[in-house]
Amino acid sequence: MKNLDSVFAAYIIGWGVFFVFYLTIAKRTANLRAELERLKNSLPRK
Amino acid sequence: MSKRIGLGFVATLLVIASAYASFYIAPEERTMGLIQRIFYFHVSCAWAGFTAFFLCFIGNLLYVWKRAQKYDWLGVSGAEVGLAFTTVVLITGPIWAHPVWGIWWTWDARLTSTFVLWLLYVSYLLLRTLVEEPDRRALLSSLFGIFAFIDVPLVFGAIRWWRTQHPQPVIMGGQGSGLDPTMKMVFFFSAFAMHVLMAFLVAERYTLEKMQTETDLLAREVEAQ
């Protein structure tokens, strides 16, 4: 199984990049959702 | 929301299935052996990245024409997702190259134009952080994005037009090129899986950008009171 470590590394690093990218989007979305909720509550009710 | 979760679930399943197909269904390549299996991941990511940059380009063109914010959201979403895919291409390429070429990197036309593509879209995102006024930011980055997209056909054509260290194309490469039918099937399945993943990430990023604009508007409204 020559180069198995290289193939393994390529797939794991690649998937890692996508996973971290998705996590940053999810985190930013959750923070914005909380901020949006806070701003809506700070507006006087009509 | 549930549609997006469904798309994410389907994308994850497809990516896992494509990895399985790359390792267990595709036959072993005669000269490179096991390391060639990176091809299914590396080239699929490159194609999905090109598609994401194309979405960015369409968003940029439409913004310049119609000046509607939704096109700017599409532009930035395509750029960021395309950059993630190109980053994976730039990482997996050298991992594949090292055992085969004996070097990690060389400044040939394909590798250099891909690196320039990555730098152009990093610059696109940096440019957006430098301009505060939303309409001006959207217009400037759209104009820059239209210019940046010129590099995509250059990357695609580099191995067709010039002699490079990077292998010649096996898909759409003209006479004398081609793939074993099973390898071709696995490759197109992997490319499809990566495109579904790309669509999911663009949808998520687009929602984030839309929410950011809503938050900014509401913050201004609160401040004005």
Interface residues (C-beta under 8 A of the other chain):
Chain A: M1 K2 N3 L4 S6 V7 A9 A10 Y11 I13 G14 W15 V17 F18 F21 Y22 I25 A26 R28 T29 L32 R33 E35 L36 L39 K40 S42 L43 P44
Chain B: V15 A19 G33 L34 I35 R37 I38 F41 H42 C45 V81 A84 T87 V88 I91 T92 I95 W96 H98 P99 L197 L201 E204 R205 T207 L208 M211 Q212 E214 T215 L218 A219 E221 V222 Q225
